[in-house]
Amino acid sequence: MTAISAPTTTDPLSKQRTAQEINLSGLTPLEASRLLVPTLPPDVDPTKMQLAYGRRSIPKLLSELPEGDLLHQQKSLVFLAELLHNPLNISQALKKNVVVLLLDLLKSPDLCTRQKSTECLSILSCHAVGRQALIEHEAMNVMSFLFTDPCDLVRSNIMKTFVKITVQESGVLSFLAMGLFEPLVARVPEERMDIQIMILETLYQCIRLGGAPYIPDEPIKCDAMEVFTRILKKELVADARVAAAKCIMMLSFYKICKTLACAGDTTTILIQMLNDSKSEVRSAAAGALMSITIDCEAKKFVVRENAVGTLMELLDDTNETVLLNVIKVGFVLNGGGAVRAE
């Protein structure tokens, strides 16, 4: 019987990257992420896989993952990803140690195996029981070794998983304890737009839910404020600027970070963003300024930069969130207490 050649880690990947290396500036993050297409083995149709009926389908697939030839392993992963979209199969898969099996497959040199393994982990992270299992098995630590994977889809699946896990405090504490904050901050300027936004969402959740001894020490140590500020300067996509401004807002609730924001050009850029044509950018900028101006020195800085006039003009803004955050900035500038931006 003639063996069917499995996808290699070079040719399919180079073709895939060639198709993706186009100008993404005119696309939304969602449209850009849709350009990521998995490299599947030949003649694989999830609707035609012969599986055991009912409850035996998941155990059958999982038993085939650790053994067998590469093509069979690839097919099993493809169909496992399809079955995990059904919530009824999640609990059964977890009982069969699916997390351990998938984490072992992340070390594979085969592109398709890494793509589908990370996709399965991403699907599991959409459910509370799946997130808990990932935390218990320290999945984020294992997945962090693929931060620099040459495949965009692999890195995208990883960051989708991180975003889901860090929505809860236990996930954030696990993330911070593993020392992943600094390497993830370092990845922000290197990533494509849609993955960059997911990284910023993960960092925002870590700053929001994390605490001593990690926050704000970890962000300060890796110059996170400077990285977020560079995103505000560089990116033209509203989603990226909003995500970076939210990180700055949350980080600036710490006094030392307010000082850093005023010492650099963070506050100046945020004031400029108040004139942006997109309401979500104006709202995020006002929220970050509200957080920064709780400090007395920051109040003086904002006044010196003539931001009060711009804020007064925004009182006529038609967007309710912009209006609310502008009022909060005015409240803080007039000596009010700390309030959270919307």
N, C-alpha and C positions, 0 to 999 in steps of 0.2 A: 504494500500500500504506500503510495507516494505521500510523503509528509508535506503538510501545508506550512509554508513559511510564516512565522509569526512576525508581527511588526517589530522592527528594530528600534534602537534608541537614537538613530541618526537620521535616516532618510525621511520617514514619516514626520519626524519632528521638524526637520528643516523645511519641508513643504508646508507644514502647518504654520510655522513662524513666518514664512514668506507671505502667506495669505493674510497674516495678522499685522504685519509691519506696514500699515498704511496710515494715513493721516487720520487720527481719531478725534481731532479737535472739534469737528462738527457733530459728534455723536454724544448722546447722553451716556452716563455710566452703564445704564441698563443695556442700551444698544451696543455699546462696546463689549460688554460681557457676553453678549449673544454671538460674538464672532469666535468665541472659544469652542472649537469642535473636537470631541474626543477622537483619538486614533484607535479604531476598533479592529479586531481581527476580521479576516474575510468571511463572508457568508454567515454572519451572525444576525439573526432576527429574533429578538426577545419574545415575539408572539408565537414562535414555532419550536421553542425549546421543550423537549420531552422531560417533564418533571414528574416526581411522585405527586399523588393527589393530596390536597388538604395540608394537614400538619406535617407531612413527611417531606414537603418540598424544601423547606429551609434546612433541616438536618442533612438532606441529601447534598445540597449545594455546599454547605459548610464542610462536609466530610471530604469533598473533592478539592478544596482549596490548598491544603498543605501538600498534596501529592498529585501525581499525574504529570503529563507533559504540559508545556507552556500554553499551547493553544487551548487545551481543555480548561486550564486554570483561568485564562482570560475569559472564556465563554461563561464560566461559573460566576465570575465577578460581574459580568455584564447583566446576567439574569438576577443575581442577588440584588444589585442596585435597583432593578425594576420591582422586585418583591418587597424591598424595604420601604417603598413609597406607600405601602399599605400598613397603617399603624398596627393592625392586628398581628403583623409578623415581627414587630420590633421586640416585644417582650420575649418571644420564643428564640429569636436570634441572640439576644443578650444572654439567655440561659445557656446557650451553646457556645459561649465565649467568643462571639463574633468580633469583639473589640480586639482581643489578643491576636486573633488570626489576621485581622486587617492591619494591625500595627506591624506585624512581622513582614507583611507583604510590601510595606512602604520602603523596605531596603532593596527591593527588586530593581535590577538594572533595566527591566522592561518598561517602556513608556506606558503602554496600555494598562499594565498591572498597577502602576502608581496612580494613574488617572482614576481608574474605577475604585481603587481602595480608598483614596481620599474622598471620592464622591460618596461612597457608602458611609464613611465617617461623618461627612457633612449632613447626610440624611438623618443619621442617628442623633446628631446634635440638635435637631429640630424638636426633639421630644425630651421631656424632663428626665425620664428614666435613662435615656441615652446619654444625656449630658452628665448625669451622675456617674454612669459607668465609665465615661471618658475621663472624668476627673479622678476616679478611683484608680484607674490604670495609668495615670499620668500621661495621657495621650498627647497633650500639648507639647510636652518635653520631647517626645519622639518625633512629632510632626515638625518641630522647629528645625530639625536637621535638613528639611526640604525648603527652607526659606529662600535658598538660592537655586532651587531646581530650575533647569533650563526651560521647562514646560510651563507656560502661562496658566494652563488649565489646572495643573497640580497645585500651583501656588494660590490660585483663586479658590479652589476647594478647601485648602487649608485655612485661608482667612475667613471664609464663610463659617467654618467650624469654630474658629476662635471667637468670632462675633457672637455666635449663639451661646457658647460656653460662658462667656464673660457677662452675660445678662444677669447672672446671679452672683451673689457675693462669694459663695464658696468657689466658684470658677475663677473669680478675680483673685482671691487670695492664693489659690493654687498657681495661677499664672505668675503672680508677683514672687511667690516663694521659689519658683523655678528660675528666677532671674531673667525672664524673657522680655521685660519692658525695654531695656536698653537695646538689644539686638533688633527688636521690632521698630523702635524709633529710627535706627540706622537704615532700615529697609524703606522707609517712607519716600525719600527722594529718588530711590532707584526703581520704584515700581511703576507699572502702567496705571493709568488713571483710575479704573474701576477697582483694582486691588488696593490702590493707595487710599481710597475712601473707606474701604473695609478696615484697613489698618488703623486709620484715624478713629473710626467708630469703636474699635477694640480698645485703643488707648484712652478714649474718652470715658468708657465704662470703667476702666481700671482706675483712672484718676477719681472718678465719682464715687466708686464703691470701696476703693482701697484706703488704707490708712497707715499710720506709723507701724513699723519703721520704714515702710516702702515709699509712701507718698507724704511729702513732696520730694524726699531725698533722691529717689531714683530718677525722676524727671530732671531735677537740677543737675545731677551727676552727668547725664548724657545730653545736656543742652537741649532739652525737648522744646523749650520756649523758642529758641532760635530756629529749630526745624519747623515748628508750626508757623512761625513768622515768614519763613522762606516760601511756604506753601501759599500764604496770603499774597505775597509779592508775585510769585511765578505763575500760579495756576489761573487760567481764565474760566475754568468750569466752575459754575456756582456751587455744585455739590461739594467739591473739594475745599473751597474756601469756607463754606458753612461748617464743614466737619472740623477744619483746623481752628476756626473761631470758637467753636464749642469747646474744644480742648483747652484753648487759651482761657476761656471763661471759667471753666472748672478749675484749672490750675491756679488761676489768679485769686481764688478764695484764700490762698495761703499768702501771708504778708510778704515773705521773701520773693515770691513769684510776681507780686504786684511791682516790687522794686525792679525786678528783671525786665518786666514789660515796659516800664518807663525809662530804664537805662538804655535799652535798645530802641529800635524804631517800631516796635509792636504797636504801641498806642497810636502813633502817627498814622500807620497804615489802617488801623481800625477806624480812625476818624475819617479818613479818605473813603473807606468803604460805606460810610453812611450815605454817600451820594450815589451808590451803585443803582443801576436800573432795575435790579431784581430785588423783590421785597424780602426774600429769604436771606439774602446777603446782608441787607440793611438791618434786619432783625438780629442776625447772629452777631454783627458788629456792635450793635447797641447792647446786646446781652453781655458781651465780653467787656465793653467799657463800663458797664454797671458793676461788674465784679472787680475791675481794676480800681475804679474811683472810690471804693470804700476807704482806701488809704488817703490820708490828708495830703501827702505830697503828690499823689496821683491826681487829686482834685485840682491842685494848683497847676499841674502840668496840662491837664485837659483845658483849663481856662486859658492858659497861655497860648495853646494851640488854636484858639478861637473856635472850639467845638460847640460852644453854647449856642451860637447862632444857627449852626447846622441842625442841632437838636431841636431848636425852636421851630424851624421850618418843617421838621418831621412830625410835628404835632398835628399837621394837616394830612398826614399819610393815610391812605385808604385801607392799608393793611392793619388789622387789629393787633397782631402780634408785634409788629414794628412799633405801633403807638404805645402798647403796654410797656415794652422794654425801654422806650425813650422816656416815658414817665418815670420808670424806675431809676433811670440814670439821673434824671432831674431831682428825684427824691433823695438819692444818695449825695448828689452834689450840694444839696441844701442841708446836709448834716443828718440825713436819715440813717437807719441801721442797715445791716446786711440783708439783702433780699435776693431771692433766686430768680434768674431770668427765665422766660418761657422759651 
